Amino acid sequence: MSRSDEMRRYSYQGTKKLRKGYTTGTCAAAAAKAAAWMVLSGEEIREVKLTVPAKVTLFLEVEEIRREKDVVFCAVRKDAGDDPDVTHGILVCAEVRKETKSHAKLREVQVRLKGGEGVGRVTKPGLEQPVGEYAINRTPRMMIAEAVKEMAEEQGFFGTLTVTISIPEGRETAKKTMNPRLGIVDGLSILGTTGLVEPMSEQALTRTIELEMNMRKEDGATVLCLVPGNYGSEFLEEKLGIRPEYAVKCSNYVGDALDMAVVLGFQKVLLVGHIGKFVKLAAGIWNTHSRIADGRVEIFLSVLAELAWERGKRDPEGALDLLSLVPEFRESVTTDEMLSILERIGMRESILERMMERITWNLGQRTRGQIETGLVMFSRERGLLGQTGPVEELIGEIQTKEKGGWR
C-alpha cells in the first residue's frame, strides 16, 4: 500500500487516530473479482487487489474458495476498522458462473447480478432500489460489474457472467440493524459510496435518517414526526396516542433532519423530545450530542438573567435573589434538577414559556419559514413541560392518517 493510500485509510476524531474499514459493497466487489478471475483463468488466488471509489487501493484476503466447472464461489471477510459495526467479521460471498453463450462477435461482456442467501430484499418504496429488488445499492452494483468486466477483458472473455452475492450470517445479523424498520427483509444490504467505512460516520447515520424520512413521504405521510430516541417514542405512544413506528428517530441530528424535511418537500413537522435534548434548541444548538455542545445550564441561566433584568426595573432586591441562584444551577447535573430549583421559587412556567418562544423562533429560522412546525417538550419525571405551534392539529392529522392506514 502506498503512503498516500495508508494516510487515506485513517480518520481523526479529535486527537484520536481511527482506522477506516471497508464496506459490504467493497467485500462483494472483491469477492466477485476474485471469483471471476478464477473461473476464467482456471488459477486460484488468495488475495485480490481492488481500488475503491475513494481512490484507495486495498489488498483483500480471499476465503472459502470452492471451484467447479464454470463456477467459482469465494468470500471476503468484512473489516469495519474502528467502527462499532455489527457486520464486522462476517463473510460476504460471491459466486461467479460462466454462461455457455458467447458474445465474442460483439466483443461484449454482460454481468448479471443477483442476490442470494442473507442479502435483503426491498419491500417498501423510498429506498435506493425499487420494491422487490435485492438491497444492493447503486455504487456496489457498479463496483461489482466493473471488477468482473476487468477480469473478463484481461482473459479475453466475451459473454455472460452471472454473479450471485450472498451473506451466510446475513439474516441473523440484519435483526441488529435498521433494515427491518426500513422494510428490508431476509438479510443485510450491500452498501457503500466510497468503499470505505468511516469510524462512527455521521454521514451514514444521517443518510439512514433521510432514507426513513423518504419512506414516510412515499407512504403518503402529510406530517413528518421526529423524535430523538426511545424516550420520545414512548411519550409519543403513551401520552399522544401515536404509534412509534410512525415517527422517524433523528437521534441528535435535529437540524439535519429539519433540513432534509425541507428538501423532501414536507410542509408540516411535529417534534417530540425530552427537555435534556430540546432545551438546546433554544440556543440554536442543532446537534444535541453533549460532545458537540451541552449548554443546558447556560441556557437556563440566560433566561433566568433575562427575567432578573426585567424584575430589576421594579424590584432590584428580587433580581438579586434570582441571580443568587446561579451557583446552585452551576452545580446541577440534569435538567430535572434545574426544574426543581425553578419550582421551588415558583418560576418554572415563566422560564419554560420564554424558552419555548426562543425555540419557536429558531425553528422558523432553521426551516426558513418553509415548514409549519409543532414541538412538544417533556420530562420523564414531570410529563409535558411545554409545546409550541399547532401541536393538536398535527397530532390529529397523524392520527387520521393512521386510522386510514398506509398507502
WOMOPE-V509146 format. One record per backbone hydrogen bond with DSSP energy under -1.0 kcal/mol. NH is the residue of the N-H (numbers start at 0). CO is the residue of the C=O. E is the energy in kcal/mol with one decimal. If there is no record, write none. Layout:
BEGIN
nh=NH co=CO e=E
nh=NH co=CO e=E
END
This chain:
BEGIN
nh=5 co=1 e=-2.6
nh=6 co=2 e=-2.3
nh=7 co=3 e=-1.7
nh=9 co=6 e=-1.3
nh=10 co=17 e=-2.6
nh=12 co=15 e=-2.3
nh=15 co=12 e=-1.8
nh=17 co=10 e=-3.2
nh=19 co=8 e=-3.4
nh=20 co=196 e=-1.7
nh=21 co=78 e=-3.0
nh=22 co=194 e=-1.5
nh=24 co=190 e=-1.9
nh=26 co=22 e=-2.1
nh=27 co=23 e=-2.6
nh=28 co=24 e=-2.4
nh=29 co=25 e=-2.6
nh=30 co=26 e=-2.6
nh=31 co=27 e=-2.4
nh=32 co=28 e=-2.3
nh=33 co=29 e=-2.5
nh=34 co=30 e=-2.5
nh=35 co=31 e=-2.5
nh=36 co=32 e=-2.2
nh=37 co=33 e=-2.2
nh=38 co=34 e=-2.6
nh=39 co=35 e=-1.7
nh=40 co=36 e=-2.7
nh=41 co=37 e=-1.9
nh=47 co=59 e=-2.6
nh=49 co=57 e=-2.5
nh=51 co=55 e=-2.4
nh=53 co=193 e=-2.0
nh=54 co=51 e=-2.4
nh=57 co=49 e=-3.2
nh=59 co=47 e=-2.7
nh=61 co=45 e=-2.3
nh=62 co=74 e=-3.2
nh=65 co=72 e=-2.9
nh=67 co=70 e=-3.0
nh=70 co=67 e=-1.5
nh=71 co=95 e=-1.9
nh=72 co=65 e=-3.0
nh=73 co=93 e=-2.1
nh=74 co=62 e=-2.6
nh=75 co=91 e=-2.3
nh=77 co=89 e=-3.3
nh=81 co=18 e=-2.9
nh=82 co=79 e=-1.8
nh=84 co=82 e=-2.5
nh=87 co=84 e=-1.8
nh=88 co=77 e=-2.6
nh=89 co=86 e=-1.9
nh=91 co=75 e=-2.6
nh=92 co=165 e=-3.3
nh=93 co=73 e=-2.8
nh=94 co=163 e=-2.2
nh=95 co=71 e=-2.6
nh=96 co=161 e=-2.5
nh=97 co=69 e=-2.8
nh=98 co=159 e=-2.4
nh=102 co=157 e=-1.9
nh=106 co=102 e=-1.2
nh=107 co=102 e=-1.3
nh=109 co=158 e=-2.9
nh=111 co=160 e=-2.5
nh=113 co=162 e=-2.8
nh=115 co=164 e=-3.1
nh=118 co=115 e=-1.9
nh=119 co=187 e=-3.1
nh=120 co=184 e=-2.3
nh=121 co=132 e=-2.7
nh=122 co=182 e=-2.2
nh=131 co=121 e=-3.3
nh=132 co=129 e=-2.0
nh=134 co=119 e=-3.3
nh=135 co=133 e=-2.5
nh=136 co=189 e=-2.5
nh=140 co=136 e=-2.2
nh=141 co=137 e=-2.2
nh=142 co=138 e=-2.7
nh=143 co=139 e=-2.8
nh=144 co=140 e=-2.3
nh=145 co=141 e=-2.7
nh=146 co=142 e=-2.3
nh=147 co=143 e=-2.3
nh=148 co=144 e=-2.5
nh=149 co=145 e=-2.1
nh=150 co=146 e=-1.6
nh=151 co=147 e=-2.2
nh=152 co=148 e=-2.7
nh=153 co=149 e=-1.9
nh=154 co=150 e=-1.6
nh=156 co=151 e=-2.9
nh=160 co=109 e=-2.9
nh=161 co=96 e=-2.4
nh=162 co=111 e=-3.6
nh=163 co=94 e=-2.6
nh=164 co=113 e=-2.4
nh=165 co=92 e=-2.0
nh=166 co=116 e=-3.3
nh=169 co=166 e=-2.5
nh=172 co=168 e=-2.4
nh=173 co=169 e=-2.3
nh=175 co=172 e=-1.8
nh=176 co=173 e=-1.8
nh=181 co=177 e=-1.9
nh=183 co=178 e=-2.7
nh=184 co=120 e=-2.3
nh=187 co=117 e=-2.4
nh=189 co=134 e=-3.0
nh=196 co=20 e=-1.8
nh=200 co=197 e=-1.3
nh=204 co=200 e=-1.4
nh=205 co=201 e=-2.9
nh=206 co=202 e=-2.0
nh=207 co=203 e=-1.8
nh=208 co=204 e=-2.1
nh=209 co=205 e=-2.4
nh=210 co=206 e=-2.3
nh=211 co=207 e=-2.1
nh=212 co=208 e=-2.4
nh=213 co=209 e=-2.5
nh=214 co=210 e=-1.8
nh=215 co=211 e=-2.0
nh=216 co=212 e=-2.0
nh=217 co=213 e=-2.6
nh=218 co=214 e=-2.2
nh=219 co=216 e=-1.4
nh=220 co=215 e=-2.5
nh=223 co=267 e=-2.6
nh=225 co=269 e=-2.9
nh=226 co=247 e=-2.2
nh=232 co=228 e=-1.9
nh=233 co=229 e=-2.7
nh=234 co=230 e=-2.4
nh=235 co=231 e=-2.4
nh=236 co=232 e=-1.9
nh=237 co=233 e=-3.0
nh=238 co=234 e=-2.3
nh=239 co=234 e=-1.2
nh=241 co=235 e=-2.2
nh=245 co=242 e=-1.9
nh=246 co=243 e=-1.3
nh=247 co=224 e=-2.8
nh=249 co=226 e=-2.4
nh=252 co=249 e=-2.0
nh=253 co=251 e=-1.4
nh=254 co=285 e=-2.0
nh=256 co=252 e=-2.3
nh=257 co=253 e=-2.1
nh=258 co=254 e=-2.3
nh=259 co=255 e=-2.6
nh=260 co=256 e=-2.0
nh=261 co=257 e=-1.8
nh=262 co=258 e=-2.1
nh=263 co=259 e=-2.7
nh=265 co=260 e=-2.2
nh=268 co=371 e=-2.4
nh=269 co=223 e=-2.9
nh=270 co=373 e=-2.8
nh=271 co=225 e=-2.4
nh=272 co=375 e=-2.4
nh=274 co=377 e=-2.4
nh=276 co=273 e=-1.4
nh=277 co=273 e=-2.7
nh=278 co=274 e=-2.3
nh=279 co=276 e=-1.2
nh=280 co=277 e=-1.2
nh=281 co=278 e=-1.2
nh=282 co=279 e=-1.5
nh=283 co=280 e=-1.5
nh=284 co=279 e=-2.1
nh=287 co=251 e=-1.9
nh=291 co=288 e=-1.3
nh=292 co=288 e=-2.1
nh=298 co=294 e=-2.4
nh=299 co=295 e=-2.3
nh=300 co=296 e=-2.8
nh=301 co=297 e=-2.2
nh=302 co=298 e=-2.1
nh=303 co=299 e=-2.5
nh=304 co=300 e=-2.8
nh=305 co=301 e=-1.9
nh=306 co=302 e=-2.2
nh=307 co=303 e=-2.5
nh=308 co=304 e=-2.5
nh=309 co=305 e=-1.8
nh=310 co=306 e=-2.5
nh=311 co=307 e=-2.5
nh=313 co=310 e=-1.6
nh=314 co=310 e=-2.7
nh=318 co=314 e=-1.9
nh=319 co=315 e=-1.9
nh=320 co=316 e=-2.0
nh=321 co=317 e=-1.8
nh=322 co=318 e=-2.2
nh=323 co=319 e=-1.6
nh=324 co=321 e=-1.7
nh=325 co=322 e=-1.6
nh=328 co=324 e=-2.2
nh=329 co=325 e=-2.4
nh=330 co=326 e=-1.3
nh=331 co=328 e=-1.4
nh=337 co=333 e=-1.4
nh=338 co=334 e=-2.5
nh=339 co=335 e=-1.8
nh=340 co=336 e=-1.6
nh=341 co=337 e=-2.0
nh=342 co=338 e=-2.5
nh=343 co=339 e=-1.9
nh=344 co=340 e=-1.3
nh=346 co=341 e=-3.0
nh=350 co=346 e=-2.2
nh=351 co=347 e=-2.6
nh=352 co=348 e=-2.5
nh=353 co=349 e=-1.7
nh=354 co=350 e=-2.2
nh=355 co=351 e=-2.6
nh=356 co=352 e=-1.6
nh=357 co=353 e=-1.7
nh=358 co=354 e=-2.6
nh=359 co=355 e=-2.5
nh=360 co=356 e=-2.0
nh=361 co=357 e=-2.6
nh=362 co=358 e=-2.6
nh=363 co=359 e=-1.9
nh=364 co=360 e=-1.9
nh=365 co=361 e=-2.7
nh=366 co=362 e=-2.2
nh=368 co=363 e=-1.5
nh=369 co=366 e=-2.3
nh=371 co=266 e=-3.1
nh=373 co=268 e=-2.4
nh=374 co=387 e=-2.5
nh=375 co=270 e=-3.0
nh=376 co=385 e=-2.9
nh=377 co=272 e=-1.7
nh=378 co=382 e=-2.3
nh=382 co=378 e=-2.7
nh=384 co=376 e=-2.8
nh=385 co=376 e=-1.7
nh=387 co=374 e=-2.1
nh=390 co=388 e=-2.4
nh=393 co=389 e=-2.2
nh=394 co=390 e=-2.8
nh=395 co=391 e=-2.5
nh=396 co=392 e=-1.9
nh=397 co=393 e=-2.2
nh=398 co=394 e=-2.7
nh=399 co=395 e=-2.2
nh=400 co=396 e=-2.0
nh=401 co=397 e=-2.5
nh=402 co=398 e=-2.3
nh=403 co=399 e=-1.6
nh=406 co=218 e=-1.3
END
